[in-house]
Amino acid sequence: MRSLNPFSHEQTLGVLLLDSDVLHLESWSALLSYVGYRVYCARNCFEAALHFSHSIQCVVLDQYLPDMSGIEFIRRFAVRGNPEFVVLTGEHNEFITLHALEAGAKSVLYKPSNLQSVVQAVEDACHKLPHVPPVHVNIMTA
């Protein structure tokens, strides 16, 4: 049987789950940890931003959050060098899907979703592994 997480232990993906629903966080954290991801959890955008100091390659987030929408969060943090984004929302809405993708999300999934779909979305979003931080070069001119 094919493993759900094809990455070796040296390439373990850091995944941040961002959802205000504690039960959702606990269940997805357990499932994603089980298949080999390093999982961090946040219940609001402020907590999520604090986790960016960890090696996070992907953020799986809900659209409806207490301090801003998932789309607003993506717009604020979808810049070069930050993680990729996968929206996992209970709202089946073309408007949300379109705006999430325009904001920088790699994919949009709908609740309830199965483990294989979420793992595949995370893997697809993080196709650049292993994660290599950008190199800063100082060019001195004479």
MODELLER restraints for C-alpha pairs under 7 A, 6 or more apart:
rsr = mdl.restraints
at = mdl.atoms
rsr.add(forms.Gaussian(group=physical.xy_distance, feature=features.Distance(at['CA:4:A'], at['CA:35:A']), mean=6.16, stdev=0.5))
rsr.add(forms.Gaussian(group=physical.xy_distance, feature=features.Distance(at['CA:4:A'], at['CA:119:A']), mean=6.96, stdev=0.5))
rsr.add(forms.Gaussian(group=physical.xy_distance, feature=features.Distance(at['CA:5:A'], at['CA:35:A']), mean=5.87, stdev=0.5))
rsr.add(forms.Gaussian(group=physical.xy_distance, feature=features.Distance(at['CA:5:A'], at['CA:36:A']), mean=6.32, stdev=0.5))
rsr.add(forms.Gaussian(group=physical.xy_distance, feature=features.Distance(at['CA:11:A'], at['CA:130:A']), mean=6.08, stdev=0.5))
rsr.add(forms.Gaussian(group=physical.xy_distance, feature=features.Distance(at['CA:12:A'], at['CA:36:A']), mean=6.81, stdev=0.5))
rsr.add(forms.Gaussian(group=physical.xy_distance, feature=features.Distance(at['CA:12:A'], at['CA:37:A']), mean=5.80, stdev=0.5))
rsr.add(forms.Gaussian(group=physical.xy_distance, feature=features.Distance(at['CA:12:A'], at['CA:38:A']), mean=6.55, stdev=0.5))
rsr.add(forms.Gaussian(group=physical.xy_distance, feature=features.Distance(at['CA:13:A'], at['CA:37:A']), mean=5.30, stdev=0.5))
rsr.add(forms.Gaussian(group=physical.xy_distance, feature=features.Distance(at['CA:13:A'], at['CA:38:A']), mean=6.00, stdev=0.5))
rsr.add(forms.Gaussian(group=physical.xy_distance, feature=features.Distance(at['CA:13:A'], at['CA:57:A']), mean=6.24, stdev=0.5))
rsr.add(forms.Gaussian(group=physical.xy_distance, feature=features.Distance(at['CA:14:A'], at['CA:37:A']), mean=6.09, stdev=0.5))
rsr.add(forms.Gaussian(group=physical.xy_distance, feature=features.Distance(at['CA:14:A'], at['CA:38:A']), mean=4.68, stdev=0.5))
rsr.add(forms.Gaussian(group=physical.xy_distance, feature=features.Distance(at['CA:14:A'], at['CA:39:A']), mean=5.93, stdev=0.5))
rsr.add(forms.Gaussian(group=physical.xy_distance, feature=features.Distance(at['CA:14:A'], at['CA:55:A']), mean=5.90, stdev=0.5))
rsr.add(forms.Gaussian(group=physical.xy_distance, feature=features.Distance(at['CA:14:A'], at['CA:56:A']), mean=4.41, stdev=0.5))
rsr.add(forms.Gaussian(group=physical.xy_distance, feature=features.Distance(at['CA:14:A'], at['CA:57:A']), mean=5.41, stdev=0.5))
rsr.add(forms.Gaussian(group=physical.xy_distance, feature=features.Distance(at['CA:14:A'], at['CA:58:A']), mean=6.69, stdev=0.5))
rsr.add(forms.Gaussian(group=physical.xy_distance, feature=features.Distance(at['CA:15:A'], at['CA:37:A']), mean=6.62, stdev=0.5))
rsr.add(forms.Gaussian(group=physical.xy_distance, feature=features.Distance(at['CA:15:A'], at['CA:38:A']), mean=6.08, stdev=0.5))
rsr.add(forms.Gaussian(group=physical.xy_distance, feature=features.Distance(at['CA:15:A'], at['CA:39:A']), mean=4.94, stdev=0.5))
rsr.add(forms.Gaussian(group=physical.xy_distance, feature=features.Distance(at['CA:15:A'], at['CA:40:A']), mean=6.26, stdev=0.5))
rsr.add(forms.Gaussian(group=physical.xy_distance, feature=features.Distance(at['CA:15:A'], at['CA:56:A']), mean=5.62, stdev=0.5))
rsr.add(forms.Gaussian(group=physical.xy_distance, feature=features.Distance(at['CA:15:A'], at['CA:57:A']), mean=6.14, stdev=0.5))
rsr.add(forms.Gaussian(group=physical.xy_distance, feature=features.Distance(at['CA:15:A'], at['CA:58:A']), mean=4.96, stdev=0.5))
rsr.add(forms.Gaussian(group=physical.xy_distance, feature=features.Distance(at['CA:15:A'], at['CA:59:A']), mean=5.74, stdev=0.5))
rsr.add(forms.Gaussian(group=physical.xy_distance, feature=features.Distance(at['CA:16:A'], at['CA:39:A']), mean=5.82, stdev=0.5))
rsr.add(forms.Gaussian(group=physical.xy_distance, feature=features.Distance(at['CA:16:A'], at['CA:40:A']), mean=4.69, stdev=0.5))
rsr.add(forms.Gaussian(group=physical.xy_distance, feature=features.Distance(at['CA:16:A'], at['CA:41:A']), mean=5.67, stdev=0.5))
rsr.add(forms.Gaussian(group=physical.xy_distance, feature=features.Distance(at['CA:16:A'], at['CA:56:A']), mean=6.54, stdev=0.5))
rsr.add(forms.Gaussian(group=physical.xy_distance, feature=features.Distance(at['CA:16:A'], at['CA:58:A']), mean=6.31, stdev=0.5))
rsr.add(forms.Gaussian(group=physical.xy_distance, feature=features.Distance(at['CA:16:A'], at['CA:59:A']), mean=4.65, stdev=0.5))
rsr.add(forms.Gaussian(group=physical.xy_distance, feature=features.Distance(at['CA:16:A'], at['CA:60:A']), mean=6.15, stdev=0.5))
rsr.add(forms.Gaussian(group=physical.xy_distance, feature=features.Distance(at['CA:17:A'], at['CA:25:A']), mean=6.62, stdev=0.5))
rsr.add(forms.Gaussian(group=physical.xy_distance, feature=features.Distance(at['CA:17:A'], at['CA:40:A']), mean=6.17, stdev=0.5))
rsr.add(forms.Gaussian(group=physical.xy_distance, feature=features.Distance(at['CA:17:A'], at['CA:41:A']), mean=4.80, stdev=0.5))
rsr.add(forms.Gaussian(group=physical.xy_distance, feature=features.Distance(at['CA:17:A'], at['CA:42:A']), mean=6.21, stdev=0.5))
rsr.add(forms.Gaussian(group=physical.xy_distance, feature=features.Distance(at['CA:17:A'], at['CA:59:A']), mean=5.94, stdev=0.5))
rsr.add(forms.Gaussian(group=physical.xy_distance, feature=features.Distance(at['CA:17:A'], at['CA:60:A']), mean=4.98, stdev=0.5))
rsr.add(forms.Gaussian(group=physical.xy_distance, feature=features.Distance(at['CA:17:A'], at['CA:61:A']), mean=5.88, stdev=0.5))
rsr.add(forms.Gaussian(group=physical.xy_distance, feature=features.Distance(at['CA:18:A'], at['CA:41:A']), mean=6.09, stdev=0.5))
rsr.add(forms.Gaussian(group=physical.xy_distance, feature=features.Distance(at['CA:18:A'], at['CA:42:A']), mean=4.90, stdev=0.5))
rsr.add(forms.Gaussian(group=physical.xy_distance, feature=features.Distance(at['CA:18:A'], at['CA:43:A']), mean=5.78, stdev=0.5))
rsr.add(forms.Gaussian(group=physical.xy_distance, feature=features.Distance(at['CA:18:A'], at['CA:44:A']), mean=6.63, stdev=0.5))
rsr.add(forms.Gaussian(group=physical.xy_distance, feature=features.Distance(at['CA:18:A'], at['CA:48:A']), mean=6.57, stdev=0.5))
rsr.add(forms.Gaussian(group=physical.xy_distance, feature=features.Distance(at['CA:18:A'], at['CA:60:A']), mean=6.19, stdev=0.5))
rsr.add(forms.Gaussian(group=physical.xy_distance, feature=features.Distance(at['CA:18:A'], at['CA:61:A']), mean=4.52, stdev=0.5))
rsr.add(forms.Gaussian(group=physical.xy_distance, feature=features.Distance(at['CA:18:A'], at['CA:62:A']), mean=6.44, stdev=0.5))
rsr.add(forms.Gaussian(group=physical.xy_distance, feature=features.Distance(at['CA:19:A'], at['CA:25:A']), mean=6.39, stdev=0.5))
rsr.add(forms.Gaussian(group=physical.xy_distance, feature=features.Distance(at['CA:19:A'], at['CA:42:A']), mean=6.57, stdev=0.5))
rsr.add(forms.Gaussian(group=physical.xy_distance, feature=features.Distance(at['CA:19:A'], at['CA:43:A']), mean=5.11, stdev=0.5))
rsr.add(forms.Gaussian(group=physical.xy_distance, feature=features.Distance(at['CA:19:A'], at['CA:44:A']), mean=6.77, stdev=0.5))
rsr.add(forms.Gaussian(group=physical.xy_distance, feature=features.Distance(at['CA:19:A'], at['CA:61:A']), mean=5.91, stdev=0.5))
rsr.add(forms.Gaussian(group=physical.xy_distance, feature=features.Distance(at['CA:19:A'], at['CA:62:A']), mean=5.41, stdev=0.5))
rsr.add(forms.Gaussian(group=physical.xy_distance, feature=features.Distance(at['CA:19:A'], at['CA:65:A']), mean=6.56, stdev=0.5))
rsr.add(forms.Gaussian(group=physical.xy_distance, feature=features.Distance(at['CA:20:A'], at['CA:43:A']), mean=4.37, stdev=0.5))
rsr.add(forms.Gaussian(group=physical.xy_distance, feature=features.Distance(at['CA:20:A'], at['CA:44:A']), mean=6.20, stdev=0.5))
rsr.add(forms.Gaussian(group=physical.xy_distance, feature=features.Distance(at['CA:20:A'], at['CA:65:A']), mean=5.96, stdev=0.5))
rsr.add(forms.Gaussian(group=physical.xy_distance, feature=features.Distance(at['CA:20:A'], at['CA:66:A']), mean=6.94, stdev=0.5))
rsr.add(forms.Gaussian(group=physical.xy_distance, feature=features.Distance(at['CA:25:A'], at['CA:41:A']), mean=6.58, stdev=0.5))
rsr.add(forms.Gaussian(group=physical.xy_distance, feature=features.Distance(at['CA:29:A'], at['CA:39:A']), mean=6.09, stdev=0.5))
rsr.add(forms.Gaussian(group=physical.xy_distance, feature=features.Distance(at['CA:32:A'], at['CA:39:A']), mean=6.99, stdev=0.5))
rsr.add(forms.Gaussian(group=physical.xy_distance, feature=features.Distance(at['CA:33:A'], at['CA:39:A']), mean=6.14, stdev=0.5))
rsr.add(forms.Gaussian(group=physical.xy_distance, feature=features.Distance(at['CA:42:A'], at['CA:48:A']), mean=5.11, stdev=0.5))
rsr.add(forms.Gaussian(group=physical.xy_distance, feature=features.Distance(at['CA:44:A'], at['CA:65:A']), mean=6.19, stdev=0.5))
rsr.add(forms.Gaussian(group=physical.xy_distance, feature=features.Distance(at['CA:44:A'], at['CA:66:A']), mean=6.13, stdev=0.5))
rsr.add(forms.Gaussian(group=physical.xy_distance, feature=features.Distance(at['CA:44:A'], at['CA:67:A']), mean=6.36, stdev=0.5))
rsr.add(forms.Gaussian(group=physical.xy_distance, feature=features.Distance(at['CA:45:A'], at['CA:67:A']), mean=6.34, stdev=0.5))
rsr.add(forms.Gaussian(group=physical.xy_distance, feature=features.Distance(at['CA:56:A'], at['CA:83:A']), mean=6.01, stdev=0.5))
rsr.add(forms.Gaussian(group=physical.xy_distance, feature=features.Distance(at['CA:57:A'], at['CA:83:A']), mean=4.51, stdev=0.5))
rsr.add(forms.Gaussian(group=physical.xy_distance, feature=features.Distance(at['CA:57:A'], at['CA:84:A']), mean=6.15, stdev=0.5))
rsr.add(forms.Gaussian(group=physical.xy_distance, feature=features.Distance(at['CA:57:A'], at['CA:126:A']), mean=6.58, stdev=0.5))
rsr.add(forms.Gaussian(group=physical.xy_distance, feature=features.Distance(at['CA:58:A'], at['CA:83:A']), mean=4.92, stdev=0.5))
rsr.add(forms.Gaussian(group=physical.xy_distance, feature=features.Distance(at['CA:58:A'], at['CA:84:A']), mean=4.63, stdev=0.5))
rsr.add(forms.Gaussian(group=physical.xy_distance, feature=features.Distance(at['CA:58:A'], at['CA:85:A']), mean=5.62, stdev=0.5))
rsr.add(forms.Gaussian(group=physical.xy_distance, feature=features.Distance(at['CA:58:A'], at['CA:122:A']), mean=6.61, stdev=0.5))
rsr.add(forms.Gaussian(group=physical.xy_distance, feature=features.Distance(at['CA:58:A'], at['CA:126:A']), mean=6.84, stdev=0.5))
rsr.add(forms.Gaussian(group=physical.xy_distance, feature=features.Distance(at['CA:59:A'], at['CA:83:A']), mean=6.54, stdev=0.5))
rsr.add(forms.Gaussian(group=physical.xy_distance, feature=features.Distance(at['CA:59:A'], at['CA:84:A']), mean=6.19, stdev=0.5))
rsr.add(forms.Gaussian(group=physical.xy_distance, feature=features.Distance(at['CA:59:A'], at['CA:85:A']), mean=4.83, stdev=0.5))
rsr.add(forms.Gaussian(group=physical.xy_distance, feature=features.Distance(at['CA:59:A'], at['CA:86:A']), mean=6.17, stdev=0.5))
rsr.add(forms.Gaussian(group=physical.xy_distance, feature=features.Distance(at['CA:60:A'], at['CA:85:A']), mean=5.99, stdev=0.5))
rsr.add(forms.Gaussian(group=physical.xy_distance, feature=features.Distance(at['CA:60:A'], at['CA:86:A']), mean=4.74, stdev=0.5))
rsr.add(forms.Gaussian(group=physical.xy_distance, feature=features.Distance(at['CA:60:A'], at['CA:87:A']), mean=5.73, stdev=0.5))
rsr.add(forms.Gaussian(group=physical.xy_distance, feature=features.Distance(at['CA:60:A'], at['CA:88:A']), mean=6.49, stdev=0.5))
rsr.add(forms.Gaussian(group=physical.xy_distance, feature=features.Distance(at['CA:61:A'], at['CA:70:A']), mean=6.46, stdev=0.5))
rsr.add(forms.Gaussian(group=physical.xy_distance, feature=features.Distance(at['CA:61:A'], at['CA:86:A']), mean=6.37, stdev=0.5))
rsr.add(forms.Gaussian(group=physical.xy_distance, feature=features.Distance(at['CA:61:A'], at['CA:87:A']), mean=4.99, stdev=0.5))
rsr.add(forms.Gaussian(group=physical.xy_distance, feature=features.Distance(at['CA:61:A'], at['CA:88:A']), mean=5.70, stdev=0.5))
rsr.add(forms.Gaussian(group=physical.xy_distance, feature=features.Distance(at['CA:62:A'], at['CA:70:A']), mean=5.88, stdev=0.5))
rsr.add(forms.Gaussian(group=physical.xy_distance, feature=features.Distance(at['CA:62:A'], at['CA:87:A']), mean=5.71, stdev=0.5))
rsr.add(forms.Gaussian(group=physical.xy_distance, feature=features.Distance(at['CA:62:A'], at['CA:88:A']), mean=5.13, stdev=0.5))
rsr.add(forms.Gaussian(group=physical.xy_distance, feature=features.Distance(at['CA:62:A'], at['CA:89:A']), mean=4.93, stdev=0.5))
rsr.add(forms.Gaussian(group=physical.xy_distance, feature=features.Distance(at['CA:63:A'], at['CA:69:A']), mean=5.41, stdev=0.5))
rsr.add(forms.Gaussian(group=physical.xy_distance, feature=features.Distance(at['CA:63:A'], at['CA:70:A']), mean=4.09, stdev=0.5))
rsr.add(forms.Gaussian(group=physical.xy_distance, feature=features.Distance(at['CA:63:A'], at['CA:71:A']), mean=6.48, stdev=0.5))
rsr.add(forms.Gaussian(group=physical.xy_distance, feature=features.Distance(at['CA:63:A'], at['CA:87:A']), mean=6.75, stdev=0.5))
rsr.add(forms.Gaussian(group=physical.xy_distance, feature=features.Distance(at['CA:63:A'], at['CA:89:A']), mean=5.74, stdev=0.5))
rsr.add(forms.Gaussian(group=physical.xy_distance, feature=features.Distance(at['CA:64:A'], at['CA:70:A']), mean=6.24, stdev=0.5))
rsr.add(forms.Gaussian(group=physical.xy_distance, feature=features.Distance(at['CA:71:A'], at['CA:99:A']), mean=6.97, stdev=0.5))
rsr.add(forms.Gaussian(group=physical.xy_distance, feature=features.Distance(at['CA:71:A'], at['CA:100:A']), mean=5.36, stdev=0.5))
rsr.add(forms.Gaussian(group=physical.xy_distance, feature=features.Distance(at['CA:71:A'], at['CA:103:A']), mean=6.44, stdev=0.5))
rsr.add(forms.Gaussian(group=physical.xy_distance, feature=features.Distance(at['CA:74:A'], at['CA:103:A']), mean=6.11, stdev=0.5))
rsr.add(forms.Gaussian(group=physical.xy_distance, feature=features.Distance(at['CA:74:A'], at['CA:104:A']), mean=6.44, stdev=0.5))
rsr.add(forms.Gaussian(group=physical.xy_distance, feature=features.Distance(at['CA:74:A'], at['CA:105:A']), mean=6.95, stdev=0.5))
rsr.add(forms.Gaussian(group=physical.xy_distance, feature=features.Distance(at['CA:75:A'], at['CA:103:A']), mean=5.23, stdev=0.5))
rsr.add(forms.Gaussian(group=physical.xy_distance, feature=features.Distance(at['CA:75:A'], at['CA:104:A']), mean=6.95, stdev=0.5))
rsr.add(forms.Gaussian(group=physical.xy_distance, feature=features.Distance(at['CA:78:A'], at['CA:104:A']), mean=6.08, stdev=0.5))
rsr.add(forms.Gaussian(group=physical.xy_distance, feature=features.Distance(at['CA:81:A'], at['CA:133:A']), mean=6.75, stdev=0.5))
rsr.add(forms.Gaussian(group=physical.xy_distance, feature=features.Distance(at['CA:81:A'], at['CA:134:A']), mean=6.71, stdev=0.5))
rsr.add(forms.Gaussian(group=physical.xy_distance, feature=features.Distance(at['CA:84:A'], at['CA:105:A']), mean=6.90, stdev=0.5))
rsr.add(forms.Gaussian(group=physical.xy_distance, feature=features.Distance(at['CA:84:A'], at['CA:106:A']), mean=6.81, stdev=0.5))
rsr.add(forms.Gaussian(group=physical.xy_distance, feature=features.Distance(at['CA:84:A'], at['CA:125:A']), mean=5.93, stdev=0.5))
rsr.add(forms.Gaussian(group=physical.xy_distance, feature=features.Distance(at['CA:84:A'], at['CA:126:A']), mean=6.69, stdev=0.5))
rsr.add(forms.Gaussian(group=physical.xy_distance, feature=features.Distance(at['CA:85:A'], at['CA:105:A']), mean=4.70, stdev=0.5))
rsr.add(forms.Gaussian(group=physical.xy_distance, feature=features.Distance(at['CA:85:A'], at['CA:106:A']), mean=5.80, stdev=0.5))
rsr.add(forms.Gaussian(group=physical.xy_distance, feature=features.Distance(at['CA:86:A'], at['CA:105:A']), mean=5.60, stdev=0.5))
rsr.add(forms.Gaussian(group=physical.xy_distance, feature=features.Distance(at['CA:86:A'], at['CA:106:A']), mean=5.77, stdev=0.5))
rsr.add(forms.Gaussian(group=physical.xy_distance, feature=features.Distance(at['CA:86:A'], at['CA:107:A']), mean=5.16, stdev=0.5))
rsr.add(forms.Gaussian(group=physical.xy_distance, feature=features.Distance(at['CA:86:A'], at['CA:108:A']), mean=5.90, stdev=0.5))
rsr.add(forms.Gaussian(group=physical.xy_distance, feature=features.Distance(at['CA:86:A'], at['CA:121:A']), mean=6.91, stdev=0.5))
rsr.add(forms.Gaussian(group=physical.xy_distance, feature=features.Distance(at['CA:86:A'], at['CA:122:A']), mean=6.97, stdev=0.5))
rsr.add(forms.Gaussian(group=physical.xy_distance, feature=features.Distance(at['CA:87:A'], at['CA:105:A']), mean=6.80, stdev=0.5))
rsr.add(forms.Gaussian(group=physical.xy_distance, feature=features.Distance(at['CA:87:A'], at['CA:107:A']), mean=6.38, stdev=0.5))
rsr.add(forms.Gaussian(group=physical.xy_distance, feature=features.Distance(at['CA:87:A'], at['CA:108:A']), mean=4.64, stdev=0.5))
rsr.add(forms.Gaussian(group=physical.xy_distance, feature=features.Distance(at['CA:87:A'], at['CA:109:A']), mean=6.04, stdev=0.5))
rsr.add(forms.Gaussian(group=physical.xy_distance, feature=features.Distance(at['CA:88:A'], at['CA:108:A']), mean=6.00, stdev=0.5))
rsr.add(forms.Gaussian(group=physical.xy_distance, feature=features.Distance(at['CA:88:A'], at['CA:109:A']), mean=4.74, stdev=0.5))
rsr.add(forms.Gaussian(group=physical.xy_distance, feature=features.Distance(at['CA:88:A'], at['CA:110:A']), mean=5.48, stdev=0.5))
rsr.add(forms.Gaussian(group=physical.xy_distance, feature=features.Distance(at['CA:88:A'], at['CA:111:A']), mean=6.44, stdev=0.5))
rsr.add(forms.Gaussian(group=physical.xy_distance, feature=features.Distance(at['CA:89:A'], at['CA:109:A']), mean=6.43, stdev=0.5))
rsr.add(forms.Gaussian(group=physical.xy_distance, feature=features.Distance(at['CA:89:A'], at['CA:110:A']), mean=4.99, stdev=0.5))
rsr.add(forms.Gaussian(group=physical.xy_distance, feature=features.Distance(at['CA:89:A'], at['CA:111:A']), mean=5.56, stdev=0.5))
rsr.add(forms.Gaussian(group=physical.xy_distance, feature=features.Distance(at['CA:90:A'], at['CA:110:A']), mean=5.41, stdev=0.5))
rsr.add(forms.Gaussian(group=physical.xy_distance, feature=features.Distance(at['CA:90:A'], at['CA:111:A']), mean=4.56, stdev=0.5))
rsr.add(forms.Gaussian(group=physical.xy_distance, feature=features.Distance(at['CA:91:A'], at['CA:110:A']), mean=6.92, stdev=0.5))
rsr.add(forms.Gaussian(group=physical.xy_distance, feature=features.Distance(at['CA:92:A'], at['CA:110:A']), mean=6.51, stdev=0.5))
rsr.add(forms.Gaussian(group=physical.xy_distance, feature=features.Distance(at['CA:97:A'], at['CA:108:A']), mean=6.09, stdev=0.5))
rsr.add(forms.Gaussian(group=physical.xy_distance, feature=features.Distance(at['CA:101:A'], at['CA:107:A']), mean=6.72, stdev=0.5))
rsr.add(forms.Gaussian(group=physical.xy_distance, feature=features.Distance(at['CA:106:A'], at['CA:125:A']), mean=5.64, stdev=0.5))
rsr.add(forms.Gaussian(group=physical.xy_distance, feature=features.Distance(at['CA:107:A'], at['CA:121:A']), mean=6.66, stdev=0.5))
